[in-house]
């Protein structure tokens, strides 16, 4: 963001015929308003920062979901294996006991 040169504006206004105290007041008022103005570059920077934070949050969530999915797959395999072992044991008990 470019800085507003109140001295330069005051000097130009005085050169144009405005009294010095009025010129200083005008320059200060303009500087105050400009200080609250958001430039395109500033807005672009803030939007880029926000985009980065959102992208990072999404990536963290996706990673967590992948880990949950892998845990679920492992758990399902363990349950199926356990059911196979139990079924096998029940068959042996039922038929070979």
Secondary structure, 3 states (H helix, E strand, C coil): CCCCCHHHHHHHHHHCCCCHHHHHHHHHHHHHHHHCCCCHHHHHHHHHHHHHHHHHHHHHHHHHHHHHHHHHHHHHHHHHHHHHHHHHHHHHHHHHC
